[in-house]
Amino acid sequence: MARYIVRFMKDILGENGRQAEICQSSLEIEAANSRDATEIAKQKFCQMERLNEWSLHADRVQVAETDLHT
């Protein structure tokens, strides 16, 4: 299994009128592949934020494999 860092990203409009990207949450997930990691992270994010749908608090998901393997 591989380890992935899954970030939930949101675009916001800052006080200066410029668009900025912020990370709503970052999770380390162990999964067979990036697709599985994304789905597991979505479920965990919804549980943490008490949501039915992850996209209510984030615009997109970024997934990166870490160098650590189990």
N, C-alpha and C positions, 0 to 999 in steps of 0.2 A: 504494500500500500504506500501511496505517496501522501505527502502533506502539502496542503494548499493554504494560501492566505486569500480569503475572500473578503472583499471590501464592498460596502454598500455606499454608493456615491450619489450626491444630490447637487444640482445646480441651484444656486441662489443668487439673488440680486443684492449686492452690498450697498452700504450707505452711500458710497461714492457713485452709485449708478452702474457699476461694472459687475458683470457676471463673474461668479466665483464657484469653484467646485469644492465641496466639502465631503469628508468621509463621515457618514452617519454611524457606521460601526465596522469593525474589522474582526473577523473570526479566523482561527486556525482550525482547519478541518482535515481529517485523515480520510482518504477515499481512494477508490480504485482508479478514478480518472477525474478530469476537471468538471465534466458534466455532473457526475455524482456529487462532487464537492459543492457545486453550485446549488443543487437541489437540497442537500443537507443543510447548507448555510441559510438558505431561504427559510426553511422550516424553523431553525434555531432563532433566526432574526425575528420571525413572526412571534415566536414564544416569548422572547425577551421583551419585545415592544408591545405585546398583547394586541397583535394585528391579525386580521384574516388574510391580508395580502401585503407582501413586502413592498410593492411599488407605491403604497400610500406614503412611505417615508423616504424612499430612494428612487432615483431615476434610472440607475443602472447598477450592474454588478461587475466588478473586476475580479478576475481570478488569476493567481500566479502560483506556480509550483515552487515550493521551497527546496533547498538543497538537502534537507533532512528526510531520510526515508526510514521506515520501520521494517 
